[in-house]
């Protein structure tokens, strides 16, 4: 049960001037009539042609299991996965480990040391 002070406070908070609702922003992923002059299909797409720019956010970057990669429009992304997962792409751990092994292998280190001596 609320005290007199709590009731008073809630009534004063609720009785203030009502804030008008903000108008809805138009959707940016709707189809565009490209038959009209000076109209491109990329005009309405958020982030232009870059998928990474369109879907970038600090929160998502922290929670993602793999880095967001740019894909060329009309071309399939390199790590596309159709299975259900946290962010619907294959984790990049294997790619990162492969790159590390490639740069730190004995052959690669020998190649770099020879290049330094020249």
VOKEPA-865692 format. One record per residue (C-alpha): x, y, z; residue number from 1. Coordinates in steps of 0.2 Angstrom, whole numbers, plus 5000, padded with zeros to 4 digits. Example, Ala and Ser with C-alpha at 12.3 -4.5 7.8 and 13.67 -1.06 7.14 Angstrom:
BEGIN
ATOM     c1     c2     c3   pos
ATOM   5062   4978   5039     1
ATOM   5068   4995   5036     2
END
This chain:
BEGIN
ATOM     c1     c2     c3   pos
ATOM   5000   5000   5000     1
ATOM   5007   5017   4995     2
ATOM   5009   5031   5008     3
ATOM   5002   5048   5006     4
ATOM   5019   5055   5000     5
ATOM   5020   5041   4987     6
ATOM   5003   5045   4981     7
ATOM   5006   5063   4980     8
ATOM   5022   5061   4971     9
ATOM   5014   5049   4958    10
ATOM   4999   5061   4955    11
ATOM   5011   5076   4952    12
ATOM   5022   5066   4940    13
ATOM   5007   5060   4930    14
ATOM   4998   5077   4930    15
ATOM   5012   5086   4920    16
ATOM   5011   5092   4902    17
ATOM   5010   5077   4890    18
ATOM   5024   5076   4878    19
ATOM   5018   5075   4860    20
ATOM   5022   5058   4851    21
ATOM   5037   5060   4838    22
ATOM   5032   5056   4820    23
ATOM   5037   5040   4814    24
ATOM   5052   5040   4802    25
ATOM   5050   5033   4785    26
ATOM   5056   5015   4782    27
ATOM   5073   5015   4772    28
ATOM   5071   4997   4766    29
ATOM   5056   4999   4755    30
ATOM   5057   4996   4737    31
ATOM   5060   5012   4726    32
ATOM   5052   5015   4709    33
ATOM   5068   5016   4698    34
ATOM   5058   5020   4683    35
ATOM   5056   5038   4689    36
ATOM   5070   5050   4683    37
ATOM   5085   5052   4694    38
ATOM   5080   5038   4706    39
ATOM   5092   5024   4710    40
ATOM   5088   5008   4720    41
ATOM   5102   5013   4732    42
ATOM   5093   5029   4737    43
ATOM   5083   5022   4750    44
ATOM   5094   5008   4757    45
ATOM   5102   5013   4774    46
ATOM   5121   5013   4773    47
ATOM   5122   5013   4754    48
ATOM   5129   4998   4746    49
ATOM   5139   4993   4761    50
ATOM   5132   4980   4773    51
ATOM   5144   4983   4787    52
ATOM   5141   5001   4787    53
ATOM   5122   4998   4787    54
ATOM   5122   4986   4802    55
ATOM   5136   4993   4813    56
ATOM   5133   4996   4831    57
ATOM   5144   4996   4847    58
ATOM   5132   4984   4856    59
ATOM   5131   4972   4841    60
ATOM   5150   4972   4839    61
ATOM   5153   4968   4857    62
ATOM   5140   4953   4857    63
ATOM   5145   4946   4840    64
ATOM   5155   4930   4839    65
ATOM   5163   4936   4822    66
ATOM   5168   4952   4814    67
ATOM   5155   4960   4803    68
ATOM   5162   4960   4785    69
ATOM   5158   4970   4770    70
ATOM   5150   4961   4756    71
ATOM   5149   4966   4738    72
ATOM   5131   4969   4732    73
ATOM   5124   4954   4722    74
ATOM   5138   4943   4728    75
ATOM   5137   4930   4742    76
ATOM   5146   4934   4758    77
ATOM   5161   4923   4761    78
ATOM   5156   4916   4778    79
ATOM   5137   4914   4775    80
ATOM   5128   4901   4786    81
ATOM   5110   4896   4785    82
ATOM   5110   4888   4802    83
ATOM   5103   4896   4817    84
ATOM   5116   4905   4827    85
ATOM   5119   4921   4838    86
ATOM   5122   4932   4823    87
ATOM   5119   4920   4809    88
ATOM   5137   4918   4802    89
ATOM   5151   4906   4805    90
ATOM   5163   4911   4819    91
ATOM   5180   4918   4813    92
ATOM   5190   4909   4825    93
ATOM   5197   4897   4813    94
ATOM   5201   4910   4800    95
ATOM   5210   4920   4814    96
ATOM   5220   4905   4819    97
ATOM   5224   4900   4802    98
ATOM   5231   4918   4799    99
ATOM   5241   4917   4815   100
ATOM   5249   4900   4810   101
ATOM   5253   4906   4793   102
ATOM   5263   4921   4799   103
ATOM   5271   4913   4814   104
ATOM   5276   4896   4805   105
ATOM   5295   4892   4804   106
ATOM   5295   4895   4785   107
ATOM   5287   4912   4786   108
ATOM   5299   4917   4800   109
ATOM   5314   4911   4790   110
ATOM   5307   4921   4774   111
ATOM   5306   4937   4784   112
ATOM   5323   4935   4792   113
ATOM   5331   4932   4774   114
ATOM   5322   4948   4768   115
ATOM   5329   4958   4783   116
ATOM   5346   4953   4780   117
ATOM   5346   4959   4761   118
END
